Amino acid sequence: MNPVVMSLTLRGLLGRRRSVLLVLLPLLLVGLAGLVRWASGADPTQTVPLVDGLGLGTLLPLTCLLIGTGVIGSEIDDGSIVYLLAKPVARRTILLSKLVVAWGAALVFAVLPTVLAVEVAGDEGARLALGVGVTAALAALAYVAIFVALSVVTRNAVILGLLYALLWESVLGGYVPGVRDVSVRQWALAAGERTLGGDAGPWGVTSDVALPAALVLLGVVTVGAVVLGVRRLQTLRLTPAE
């Protein structure tokens, strides 16, 4: 890891206008969680539909998209990445440094607010928060790696990422049986289901994918996305016109 690259990446991520959305999206989730608590009397069974549908299904991938494209996609788009690539720093180190910052930002702006929303809406001895937290953390690792790699591969990363996050993960991955088997959300939910044990079914935290297969798929996708991003950055060439 390179501390200078990490510092510049963090400054650039939080200094752009998208940082406003990084604050507003978690506030929206927590605010709605407060309404659920008021309406349901802090019933955990009413917490899951909000957190799973809106939190894990929509806001988590969207937040990771903002972060993943923000740490490198904007620099590629405006051409400023050329100044960083010209430095005597291995491109692998550059990408991994940016990934570490992105994962840290996802923890702060995506995972922790999701856990907080569970506690606000209603929990039982913090058990539901633990299961949801494990799910959100694993999903965030994969989402960030995917969106960072997508930013290096194409300049249409935001558009493709939105289609993936809103259509595949949120709509198809939540309701279409065949698609659910190849959804990051469902793979991560398998870990949350195991964490909750016997309470997972009654609370509605369930996955269509067995835990061993889910963990393998999460690992393959995450590592594969990182390797793809590194390889693509190593061959990236920017002309003066770009």
Buried (B, 14 or more C-beta within 10 A) or exposed (E): EBEEBBEBBBEBBBEBEBBEBBEEBBEBBBEBBEEBBEEBEBBBEBBBEBBBEBBBBBBBBBBBBBBBBBBBBBBBBEEEBBEBBEEEBEBBEBBBBBBBBBBBBBBEBBBBBBBBBBBBBBBBEEBBBBBBBBBBBBBBBBBBBBBBBBBBBBEEBBEBBBEBBBEBBBEBBBEEEEBBBBBBBBBBBBBBBBBBEEBBEEBBBBBBBEBEEBBEBBBEBBEBBBEBBBBBBBEBEBEEEE
